[in-house]
Amino acid sequence: MLTFAVAPVIGSQKTQTAQAATAYDLPDGTIVKAPGSLMALNFEAGESNVFLWTFNGNQRSLSNRGVQNHSWWYTDEYRVFDGEKYYRVSTNEWVNYNDIDEIDFENGDFLLGAQIRG
């Protein structure tokens, strides 16, 4: 009798839905679909901008651009890097979850301040 098994193919970048994901159980590189809008907020006194981050493979770097403090931005997904969430606000620019005051998801869910940061 001839038998065989098929091993699963696992990519380096996985995609999940926000409903299937919890805050800190996702491996680095995971991207989660989470469409909605967020308010960027820099908690540092006197700062007028929120820093943006870019990703190139497994490397994160600070962008040379930022978004205005207390401004609303559309997001469609977040990614996990080094145990932290980053929400996408442009093609390859992301806001760290520590710089978000509110997120209103298209499915009706929302998170405020401390809920975002855990």
Secondary structure, 3 states (H helix, E strand, C coil): CCCCCCCCCCCCCCEEEHHHCCCCCCCCCCEEEEEEEEEECCCCCCCCEEEEEEEECCEEEEEEEEEECCEEEEEEEEEEECCEEEEEEECCEEEEHHHEEEEEECCCCEEEHHHHHC
